[in-house]
Amino acid sequence: MKISTILDHIDNGHMALPEFQRGYVWNREQVRGLFDSLYKRHPVGGLLVWATESQSAAHRGDHQLAAGIVKLLLDGQQRMTSLYGVVRGKAPAFFDGNAQAFTGLRFHLGTETFEFYQPIKMNDDPQWIDVTELMKKGNAGMGDFITKLSGVPELAPQVGIFVARLSRLLGITDIDLHIEEVTGADKSLDVVVDIFNRVNSGGTKLSKGDLALAKICADWPDARTTMKEQIKRWENAGFYFDLDWLLRSVNTVLTGEAKFLYLHDKGADEIREALQRAIRHIDQSLNLIGGRLGLDHDRVLFSRFAIPVIVRYLDMHQGPLTEKERDKLLFWFAHSGMWGRFSGTTESVIDQDLAALEGEDGGLDKLLGQLRLWHGGLRVEPGHFNGWSQGARFYPVLYLLTRMGEARDWGSGLTLKANLLGRMNSLEVHHIFPKAQLYKRNFSKSEVNALANFCFLTKDTNLDISDTLPEEYFPQVERAHPGALRSQWIPMDERLWKVENYLEFMEARKELLAQEANKRMRELLHGDERWLEGDAVKVQPQYSAGIETDAEEQELQQVNAWVQAKGLAPGVLAFEYADPAGMPRAVFDLAWPQGLQAELTQPVVLLLNEPMETIAIASGAGYRCFTSREAFQQYVLSEILAEMVA
């Protein structure tokens, strides 16, 4: 079928994109390469379409499909979207991506090359032809260009050559592309998705969540858009979730199960109503976690996969929570994070915890009993604060203590609450013993960035202290704001404030932090302390790795933004890897524990400036390791997206 006919079919609703397809991910280099191949009449591959009844065809976008049989693109979306964007000068109705990828394509008549518009390079050279303008005007446009070129003396002799090249360029839409069709009454959505995944073996496959969402969208076309709007709302509040995570909560509300397969036989009305309930319960969960525990942004939300369990509990609960019920639920959430309850196989662990809520004997006590049985006694020991870097599992615990314990700022003396206003009042990690001073004295990276050397202060105070040593600024803080040092669990033995006693200072502070943690957890239990009893908990080892500098964290966030722009889920920043027994082994800078294509590709980590020990741990755990941003991005382009052959 001619390209021009295919584009017409897209316009009139005879060809569209199935709902389960992801969005447009090509960049300008891919678009340029496609047109270069077409101009040279090189093969660019055929299309695979699913021929199905329009009435039952779940398609992307809100445009109307033609009556009768329509063709849904299974393979060739990137090419056809690029062609449509350049030839029509706009995105197709099913478009979801960055239109800049195909905007402004130019063709040079002299060199027969394609490039995107660059004003300084192209404005004074009439040989640069706007491809979209030519395609939209057709032969009339070619006549305009020839007239313009004929008026340039040095180019006039080549007009005959230019006519042939413009004709060849216009002829791109007359190229025939082979179309293979998937047809037949037996081609259910499951079968077609399986075909799609096989065809796209080098490209972006569909996860179990994608398949479940595709089935939902078949009955409720606006489901994906509605869910994305909610995710965006949470993002604006500082929490970053994905569709799979939200769908998991919908699933627990509606079915009481974690596995998506239980959603397959649910109707649109059931899903829509369950989504509203899930959203309401997630909002309540985040408010409880932020308001009572102080964990009010994504970086410290260290047990996000416990939230679908909380959502199920709230949905089952009749009426508002009592204070004791609320605090016991938050105790379970905090300890799930402390001990890495969801570090391993998330789906099976969620199912275990959901099962603990069911039946006459189910509920919070059974949920806590299961947690203690899995881990042992839930009392915090000083050794649990042995970690280092902002990726340490107990980093959110330190933040929790700061907020629950009403720690005070050392500059203003004010309690560090969530409602502090103004740019200079945002909480920052402060190195109690400054990094520069410790490195100058040859302390190691893990010692400098030890959790026990962290506290939280306002930005203004952090800047004021700068690299001053505690033995100098601690007395000043104590004079100005008596008790402010104690409120941040600083040992008051002034001998420990000297840099030569730094390691001893850390051990003393770990003792104080553990005491505070147990105190705050006891508060949540309202006297029912049986959950703290039992065998001693496993002490967290002093493992290596983690994000050390602001520049490193910024680079990792940029990588995450780039990945999301490609239509893939973001990785987990400062991901703590635990072994099958739940023992934490290392902190990975940026990780995709289930792969960039969840459940379909191997786990991946990006490790910047990390020791071989960390790389060895990640590799031994089955992760594919990258130690540079460039190498990781090349992997995404060439092996995950397979953009050049999409």
Sequence and secondary structure as in RCSB ss.txt:
>XXXX:A:sequence
MKISTILDHIDNGHMALPEFQRGYVWNREQVRGLFDSLYKRHPVGGLLVWATESQSAAHRGDHQLAAGIVKLLLD
GQQRMTSLYGVVRGKAPAFFDGNAQAFTGLRFHLGTETFEFYQPIKMNDDPQWIDVTELMKKGNAGMGDFITKLS
GVPELAPQVGIFVARLSRLLGITDIDLHIEEVTGADKSLDVVVDIFNRVNSGGTKLSKGDLALAKICADWPDART
TMKEQIKRWENAGFYFDLDWLLRSVNTVLTGEAKFLYLHDKGADEIREALQRAIRHIDQSLNLIGGRLGLDHDRV
LFSRFAIPVIVRYLDMHQGPLTEKERDKLLFWFAHSGMWGRFSGTTESVIDQDLAALEGEDGGLDKLLGQLRLWH
GGLRVEPGHFNGWSQGARFYPVLYLLTRMGEARDWGSGLTLKANLLGRMNSLEVHHIFPKAQLYKRNFSKSEVNA
LANFCFLTKDTNLDISDTLPEEYFPQVERAHPGALRSQWIPMDERLWKVENYLEFMEARKELLAQEANKRMRELL
HGDERWLEGDAVKVQPQYSAGIETDAEEQELQQVNAWVQAKGLAPGVLAFEYADPAGMPRAVFDLAWPQGLQAEL
TQPVVLLLNEPMETIAIASGAGYRCFTSREAFQQYVLSEILAEMVA
>XXXX:A:secstr
 BHHHHHHHHHTTSEE BTTS      HHHHHHHHHHHHTT     EEEEEEEGGG  BSSS    SSEEEEEEE
 HHHHHHHHHHHHSS  TT  S GGGGSSEEEETTTTEEEE  HHHHTT TTEEEHHHHHHHTHHHHHHHHHHHH
TSTTTGGGHHHHHHHHHHHHGGGG B  EEEE STT  HHHHHHHHHHHTTTS    HHHHHHHHHHHH TTHHH
HHHHHHHHHHHTT    HHHHHHHHHHHHHS SSGGGGTT  HHHHHHHHHHHHHHHHHHHHHHHHHS   SGGG
 TTGGGHHHHHHHHHHS SS  HHHHHHHHHHHHHHHHTTTTSS HHHHHHHHHHHHSSTT SHHHHHHHHHHHH
      GGGG  BSTTSTTHHHHHHHHHHTT B TTT  B  TT  SGGGSEEEEESS HHHHHHTT  HHHHTB
GGGEEEEEHHHHHHHTT  HHHHHHHHHHHSTTHHHHTT    GGGGSGGGHHHHHHHHHHHHHHHHHHHHHHHH
TT GGGG SS             SHHHHHHHHHHHHHHHHTT    EEEEEEE TTS EEEEEEEEETTTTTTTT
S  EEE SS  HHHHHHHHHTT EEE SHHHHHHHIIIIIS GGG 
